[in-house]
Amino acid sequence: MSPAALLAASAGAAGVLGTWDVLATAEAARLAERLERAIAPLARARREGAAPSVAERRRLGALAAGSLFAAGWLLGGPLLGAAAALAGPAAAVAALRARRARYRDEVRRGAAGAARALADAIAAGHSVRGAFGEIAPAVPGAAGHELRIGARALSLGEPTESVLERLRVRAATRAWDTLVAAILLQRDAGGDLPALLRELATSLEVSDRLERDARAATAQARFTARLVVGLPGATAALAELAAPGVLRALVAAPLPAALTALALALQATGLIAIHRIVRPPRA
């Protein structure tokens, strides 16, 4: 083979390898983009409290099912993978609800700061509409996000009652119900709204402090309860890692499979009971 032919062959091989590398990079970028789009509802649920669309919920459920299927297959074979995949959509919905609940809790805890900021702005001479636009950029966190949504709606000319009602519905807590009721009541009956809002802020801060103290006092008991509930699952995982095939044997025969299903149901019942016991009341 002449040197020219050898160089040409090398150049062709390098070109093929380069083309494959470019295609692989592009495919990886598309895969990362699709993955980011699939998990985007989780980020929005925590950052904005937004509910996903039906298509987004389906994509997230499919991603969760595929991930659980792969994990279950690696841990205990295809049968365990299929059983784990069935829990994928429910796990995705639970994750979305948990993140939206954390957002609403942050909105609730921000009611005191919002009430105090509104009181200061109104005492400085602003109307309620002007006070929203004045304080919205300065209030941090989820409460600030909700106030900025309301301020934008007010700046576009939407009625104050509609904006306050939507804010109350989105917050879905007694703290914001009271705040909105105080503003609307003062508009109809008159009175010292800044003083009322400051009193409301003080009472909300006291309530939040008492709740934090209660949760700190019961932290050890809640951790122990969750640890006891999670021990069987951790033990089963360690047994499978130590002796592969143990979990497959549990579901191979009817009686062990039925007992395992009953144990899982009892574990789920225990988790739900613990969650309901330690869940704080709607504030």
C-alpha positions, 0 to 999 in steps of 0.5 A: 500500500502506498503512503498516499493510500495509507494517509487517505485511509487514516483520514477517512477513519478519522473522519468517521470517528469524528462524525460518530463523536459529533453525533454522540455529542448531539444525541447526548445533548438532546437526551439531557434536554429531554431529561431536563424538560421531563423534570422541569415540573418538579422545579416549577412546583417548588419554585412557583407552586405550579401544577403540571399539565397532563402531558408533563405529568405523564412524562414525569411518571414515565421517567419515574417508572423507567428509573424504578424499573432499572433500579429494581432490575439491578437489585432483584431481577425483572420481576422486582423491576416491574413491581417497582415500575408500577409505583412510578406514576404514584411516586411522581405525583407524591413528589409533586405534591410534596414540593407544592406543599413545601412551597405553600408552607413557605408562602404561609410562613411569609404572611407575617413579613408580607403583612408587616411590609404592607403596613409600612407601605400603607403607613407611608401614604401608599394605597393598597394597590400602590403598596403591592407594587412597592413591597413585591420586589423586596419580599423574599421567597415564595410570598414575594413571588405571589406578591409579584404576581399580584402586583403585575395583575394590578399594574395591568388594571385588574380589580383589587378584589380579584387579585386579592381573592386569587392570592388567597386561593393560591396561598390556601392558608388561614394566615392569608385568608385573614390578611385578605379579609383585613384589607377588604374589611378596612376598605368597606368599614374603615379603620387603621389598617396599618395597625391591624396588619402589624397586629396580625403580623405579630400574631402570625410570628408568635404562631410560627415560633410556637410551631417551630418549638413544637416540631423541635420538641417532637423531632426525635420521636418523628425520626424514631418512628420513620426509622422503625418503619424504614428498617424492614426495607433497608434489611431486605435491601442488605439481604439482597446485596449479601445473597442475590436472589432473596427478594426473588424467592420471596415473590416466587411462591404464593404464600411468601408473595402474599405475606410480602404484599401484606407487609408492604401494605402495613408499611405504607399504612404506617407511613401514612399514619405517621404523616397524618399525626405529625402534619401541622394543622392548616394555618 
